[in-house]
Amino acid sequence: MYVFRERTTLKRWNVDRVAFMTCVFSDLIAKDYQNFCKGIKKYTMDPLLLQYGKGELPSHGRTQMLWNVDVDRMYVPVWVNCNHWIALCISFVTRNIQVFDCGGKKKIKEVEAFAQLIPRIVKAVQSLTIQKHLHITPYNVSYVPMSGLNRLQCHCGVYTIKHIECHVLGLDIFMVNDENIWGARI
């Protein structure tokens, strides 16, 4: 993800208004979601999440770009059940989360944390005039259809990174498959 941030920051890729998060961010979302589930009225957002929303984190990729103002979408790798990687593309414009899962699952509980917390982070980091017009209803979740991938069940991490790379560059994600995934890993 660091390499992707570097490529966009240095304009090696011709994409704008995109942010790349790390697995540290997705771990923080998961941890904060546990507090959120204990009760919305008692919930206090972790200040680190606000720093991500303002582009102040991750420290090795500070952009100072505000979500939903300077950034339209972001990509996040997510560690599922401590044994599988998936990729998310979160659009602030369409309020949608696209899930890229080479395992082809249709319901992943970890994604719910993002659907619930991302709108709250977006609203919290905006100016007061913009905050009034933002809703904190959960984002919609859609699963990108995938089948016949990762038959060896050992390349999910590589698929996650390659799906992010293809999607951000507008390439067909099905260019990556079990026949060429080993080369992508290398």
C-alpha positions in Angstrom: 0.0 0.0 0.0 3.0 2.3 0.6 4.1 1.7 -3.0 0.6 2.7 -4.2 0.7 5.9 -2.1 4.1 6.7 -3.5 3.1 6.1 -7.1 0.1 8.5 -6.8 1.9 11.1 -4.8 4.8 11.2 -7.2 2.4 11.2 -10.1 3.8 7.9 -11.5 0.2 6.8 -11.8 -2.3 9.3 -13.3 -5.0 8.9 -10.6 -6.2 11.6 -8.3 -8.5 11.9 -5.3 -7.6 8.4 -4.1 -6.3 7.2 -0.7 -4.7 4.0 0.3 -5.0 2.6 3.8 -3.0 0.0 5.6 -4.0 -3.1 7.5 -3.3 -1.1 10.7 -6.2 1.1 9.7 -8.5 -1.9 9.2 -7.4 -3.3 12.6 -8.3 0.1 14.2 -11.7 0.0 12.5 -12.3 -3.5 13.8 -11.3 -2.5 17.4 -13.4 0.7 17.3 -16.4 -1.2 16.0 -16.4 -3.4 19.1 -16.9 -0.2 21.1 -19.5 1.1 18.7 -21.5 -2.2 19.1 -21.6 -1.7 22.9 -23.9 1.2 22.4 -24.1 4.2 20.1 -25.0 6.6 22.9 -21.8 5.8 24.8 -19.6 5.5 21.7 -16.6 7.8 21.4 -14.6 7.6 18.2 -10.9 6.8 18.5 -9.1 10.1 17.6 -6.7 8.1 15.4 -9.6 7.5 13.0 -10.1 11.2 12.7 -6.4 11.6 11.8 -6.9 9.1 9.0 -9.9 11.0 7.8 -7.9 14.2 7.7 -4.9 12.6 5.8 -2.6 12.9 8.9 -2.1 9.2 9.1 -0.5 6.9 8.2 2.6 8.7 9.2 4.6 7.4 6.3 2.0 8.6 3.8 0.6 11.8 5.1 -1.4 13.6 2.4 -3.4 16.2 4.4 -6.2 15.3 2.0 -9.7 15.4 3.7 -12.0 12.4 2.9 -15.0 13.4 0.8 -13.4 16.8 0.0 -10.0 16.0 -1.5 -10.5 12.2 -1.7 -13.4 10.5 -3.5 -12.4 6.8 -2.8 -10.0 4.8 -0.8 -8.7 1.2 -0.9 -8.2 -0.9 2.2 -6.8 -4.5 2.7 -8.8 -6.4 5.4 -7.6 -9.4 7.3 -10.7 -11.7 7.7 -11.0 -14.4 10.4 -7.2 -14.3 10.9 -6.7 -16.5 7.7 -7.8 -14.6 4.6 -7.3 -11.2 2.9 -9.9 -9.2 1.0 -9.8 -5.7 -0.6 -12.3 -2.9 -0.2 -12.9 0.1 -2.4 -14.8 2.7 -0.4 -16.5 5.5 -2.4 -17.4 8.6 -0.5 -19.3 9.9 -3.6 -21.6 6.9 -4.1 -21.5 5.9 -0.4 -20.7 2.3 -1.5 -18.2 -0.3 -0.4 -17.1 -2.7 -3.1 -15.7 -6.0 -1.7 -13.0 -7.9 -3.7 -12.8 -11.4 -2.3 -11.0 -14.0 -4.4 -12.7 -16.6 -2.1 -16.1 -15.6 -3.5 -17.9 -15.1 -0.2 -21.1 -13.0 -0.3 -21.3 -11.9 3.3 -18.2 -11.0 5.4 -18.9 -9.7 8.9 -15.8 -7.5 9.0 -17.1 -5.3 6.2 -20.0 -4.2 8.4 -17.6 -2.2 10.6 -16.5 -0.1 7.6 -20.2 0.4 6.5 -21.0 1.8 9.9 -17.9 3.7 10.9 -16.7 5.3 7.6 -19.8 7.7 7.4 -19.2 8.8 11.0 -15.5 9.5 10.3 -16.4 11.4 7.1 -18.9 13.6 8.9 -16.6 14.2 11.9 -13.7 15.6 9.8 -15.8 18.0 7.8 -16.4 21.7 8.5 -19.5 22.5 10.5 -21.4 23.8 7.4 -20.8 20.6 5.5 -21.5 18.4 8.6 -25.1 19.6 8.6 -25.8 18.1 5.2 -24.1 14.7 5.8 -25.9 11.6 6.9 -24.4 8.9 9.0 -26.5 6.1 7.6 -24.4 3.0 6.8 -22.8 2.7 3.4 -24.1 0.2 0.9 -22.0 -2.9 0.4 -21.6 -4.8 -2.9 -19.6 -7.8 -3.6 -17.7 -8.0 -6.9 -18.5 -11.3 -8.5 -15.6 -13.7 -8.5 -15.4 -17.4 -8.9 -12.7 -20.0 -9.7 -9.9 -17.9 -8.2 -7.5 -18.9 -5.5 -8.0 -22.6 -5.9 -4.8 -23.3 -3.9 -6.1 -21.0 -1.2 -2.6 -19.5 -0.5 -2.6 -16.4 -2.7 -5.4 -14.3 -1.2 -2.9 -11.6 -0.1 -1.5 -11.3 -3.6 -5.0 -11.2 -5.1 -5.9 -8.4 -2.7 -3.1 -6.2 -3.8 -3.5 -7.0 -7.5 -7.2 -6.3 -7.3 -6.6 -2.9 -5.8 -3.9 -2.1 -8.4 -6.2 -3.2 -11.3 -9.2 -1.3 -10.0 -7.4 1.9 -9.3 -5.8 1.9 -12.7 -9.1 1.0 -14.4 -7.9 -2.4 -15.6 -10.0 -5.6 -15.8 -9.5 -7.4 -12.4 -9.9 -10.7 -14.2 -6.5 -10.2 -15.8 -5.2 -11.7 -12.6 -6.0 -15.4 -12.3 -4.7 -18.7 -10.9 -2.5 -19.2 -14.0 -0.5 -16.0 -13.5 -0.9 -15.3 -9.7 2.4 -17.0 -8.9 4.2 -14.6 -11.2 2.4 -11.7 -9.5 3.5 -13.0 -6.2 7.1 -13.1 -7.3 
